[in-house]
């Protein structure tokens, strides 16, 4: 066998893997083209459906974008509004009061004190500490009671930014408001 015969018989074996890769590439390209076409058709149909749904909502007078939703929400704010009482009340209840650390250590639930069983009377010292704690939180608890007496609640949420909306509360700013 000559060197020319050996090289000619080796060539078809080298080309076979390249043909397979070419077919695989063509198949993948065809699949991607098909997916692109299906996606484009789907997008056109979904877009027309969405436009029809938005037009129907607009015809009913419903808000269809973030600015319109924000205006509708603000127009529906109830008066008197319990949300202001809740914001201010929770801000006052949650802030550190006049209690020292030893008082908090002895209180159950809000501190590190031992839980009291329902069928037993708490020790006198624990009762005094609970009364002192509640007396310190009296203003906040009064606001929470006022808020609970109202049925209408709406929180000042800025809906104009869509999914990045934020709640404008006084408690976040560190000031408590209420009456």
C-alpha positions as CSV (number, residue, x, y, z in Angstrom):
1,X,0.0,0.0,0.0
2,X,1.4,3.4,-0.9
3,X,1.3,6.5,1.2
4,X,-1.1,8.0,-1.2
5,X,-3.6,5.1,-0.7
6,X,-3.3,5.4,3.1
7,X,-3.9,9.1,3.0
8,X,-6.9,8.8,0.7
9,X,-8.6,6.2,2.9
10,X,-8.0,8.4,6.0
11,X,-9.7,11.4,4.6
12,X,-13.3,10.1,4.6
13,X,-13.0,9.2,8.2
14,X,-11.9,12.8,9.1
15,X,-14.8,14.3,7.2
16,X,-17.4,12.1,8.8
17,X,-17.3,13.9,12.2
18,X,-17.4,17.3,10.5
19,X,-20.5,16.2,8.6
20,X,-22.2,15.1,11.8
21,X,-21.3,18.4,13.5
22,X,-22.7,20.2,10.4
23,X,-26.0,18.4,10.6
24,X,-26.2,19.0,14.4
25,X,-25.5,22.7,13.8
26,X,-28.1,22.9,11.1
27,X,-30.6,21.2,13.3
28,X,-29.9,23.5,16.2
29,X,-30.2,26.5,13.9
30,X,-33.5,25.3,12.5
31,X,-34.8,24.7,16.1
32,X,-33.8,28.2,17.2
33,X,-35.4,29.7,14.1
34,X,-38.6,27.8,14.8
35,X,-38.6,28.9,18.4
36,X,-38.1,32.5,17.3
37,X,-41.0,32.4,14.9
38,X,-43.3,30.8,17.5
39,X,-42.3,33.4,20.1
40,X,-42.9,36.3,17.7
41,X,-46.4,34.9,16.8
42,X,-47.2,34.3,20.5
43,X,-46.0,37.9,21.4
44,X,-48.2,39.4,18.7
45,X,-51.3,37.5,19.9
46,X,-50.6,38.2,23.6
47,X,-50.1,41.9,22.8
48,X,-53.4,42.2,21.0
49,X,-55.2,40.4,23.9
50,X,-53.5,42.7,26.4
51,X,-54.5,45.8,24.5
52,X,-58.1,44.6,24.4
53,X,-58.1,43.9,28.1
54,X,-56.7,47.4,28.9
55,X,-59.3,49.0,26.6
56,X,-62.1,47.2,28.4
57,X,-60.7,48.3,31.8
58,X,-60.4,51.9,30.6
59,X,-64.0,51.8,29.4
60,X,-65.1,50.8,32.9
61,X,-63.2,53.7,34.4
62,X,-60.7,51.4,36.1
63,X,-57.0,52.5,36.5
64,X,-54.7,50.9,34.0
65,X,-51.3,52.3,34.9
66,X,-49.3,53.1,38.0
67,X,-50.2,56.8,38.1
68,X,-53.9,56.2,37.6
69,X,-53.8,53.5,40.3
70,X,-52.1,55.9,42.7
71,X,-54.7,58.6,42.1
72,X,-57.6,56.1,42.6
73,X,-56.0,54.8,45.8
74,X,-55.6,58.3,47.2
75,X,-59.1,59.3,46.2
76,X,-60.4,56.4,48.2
77,X,-58.6,57.2,51.4
78,X,-61.1,56.9,54.3
79,X,-61.5,59.6,56.9
80,X,-61.0,59.1,59.7
81,X,-58.2,56.7,58.9
82,X,-57.0,54.1,61.4
83,X,-53.7,53.7,59.7
84,X,-52.3,56.9,61.2
85,X,-53.2,55.7,64.7
86,X,-51.6,52.3,64.1
87,X,-48.4,53.8,62.7
88,X,-47.9,56.2,65.6
89,X,-49.0,53.7,68.2
90,X,-46.6,51.0,67.0
91,X,-43.8,53.5,66.8
92,X,-44.4,54.5,70.4
93,X,-44.8,50.9,71.7
94,X,-41.7,49.6,69.9
95,X,-39.3,52.4,70.9
96,X,-37.1,51.8,73.9
97,X,-38.8,53.2,77.0
98,X,-37.7,54.2,80.4
99,X,-37.3,50.6,81.5
100,X,-33.9,49.4,82.5
101,X,-32.4,46.1,81.3
102,X,-33.2,44.4,84.6
103,X,-37.0,45.1,84.1
104,X,-36.9,43.7,80.6
105,X,-35.1,40.6,81.8
106,X,-37.8,39.8,84.2
107,X,-40.8,40.3,81.8
108,X,-42.3,37.3,80.0
109,X,-42.9,37.6,76.2
110,X,-41.3,41.1,75.7
111,X,-38.2,40.2,77.7
112,X,-36.3,37.2,78.8
113,X,-38.6,36.3,81.8
114,X,-40.0,32.9,82.4
115,X,-43.4,32.3,80.6
116,X,-46.4,32.2,82.9
117,X,-48.7,29.2,82.8
118,X,-52.3,30.0,82.3
119,X,-53.5,28.3,85.5
120,X,-51.0,30.0,87.8
121,X,-50.7,33.4,89.2
122,X,-47.5,35.3,88.3
123,X,-45.3,36.4,91.2
124,X,-46.0,39.9,92.7
125,X,-42.7,41.3,91.4
126,X,-43.5,40.1,87.8
127,X,-46.9,41.8,88.1
128,X,-45.3,45.1,89.2
129,X,-42.9,44.9,86.3
130,X,-45.7,44.2,83.8
131,X,-47.7,47.2,85.2
132,X,-44.6,49.5,84.9
133,X,-43.9,48.3,81.3
134,X,-47.5,48.9,80.3
135,X,-47.6,52.3,82.0
136,X,-44.5,53.3,80.0
137,X,-46.3,52.2,76.8
138,X,-49.6,53.8,77.7
139,X,-49.5,56.5,75.0
140,X,-48.8,54.0,72.2
141,X,-51.5,51.6,73.5
142,X,-54.0,54.4,73.6
143,X,-53.4,55.2,69.9
144,X,-53.7,51.5,69.0
145,X,-57.0,51.3,70.8
146,X,-58.3,54.4,68.9
147,X,-57.2,52.8,65.6
148,X,-58.9,49.5,66.5
149,X,-62.2,51.4,67.1
150,X,-62.2,52.6,63.5
151,X,-63.1,50.3,60.6
152,X,-61.4,52.3,57.8
153,X,-57.7,51.6,57.2
154,X,-55.6,52.8,54.2
155,X,-51.9,53.2,54.4
156,X,-50.1,56.0,52.5
157,X,-48.5,53.9,49.7
158,X,-46.9,55.6,46.7
159,X,-48.1,53.4,43.8
160,X,-46.7,55.6,41.0
161,X,-43.4,53.6,40.9
162,X,-45.2,50.3,40.1
163,X,-43.3,47.3,41.5
164,X,-40.8,49.6,43.3
165,X,-43.6,51.3,45.3
166,X,-42.9,52.4,48.8
167,X,-44.9,53.0,52.0
168,X,-44.6,56.6,53.3
169,X,-45.0,56.0,57.0
170,X,-44.1,58.3,59.9
171,X,-42.8,55.3,61.8
172,X,-40.0,54.7,59.3
173,X,-38.9,58.3,59.5
174,X,-38.6,57.9,63.3
175,X,-41.3,60.4,64.2
176,X,-44.6,59.5,65.8
177,X,-47.8,61.3,64.8
178,X,-51.4,60.8,66.0
179,X,-53.9,62.3,68.3
